[in-house]
């Protein structure tokens, strides 16, 4: 039983950290004009059609999250 409580505590801390990081990103989103407009992002605009696929932004976010989770996993 105590092991389950410790595991649940670690999960709550991780969720809290994710919420804090998301909050910081939302607060800084107005100041990060380049975010979402990286050179590898695909944007096609025609008369009646527009398509946006943030490829480079998605890769950057994936890389950062992978690094964060890898560091947290090594410490835990």
Secondary structure as GFF3:
##gff-version 3
##sequence-region A 1 76
A	DSSP	alpha_helix	2	28	.	.	.	ID=ss1
A	DSSP	beta_strand	42	45	.	.	.	ID=ss2
A	DSSP	beta_strand	50	53	.	.	.	ID=ss3
A	DSSP	alpha_helix	55	75	.	.	.	ID=ss4
###
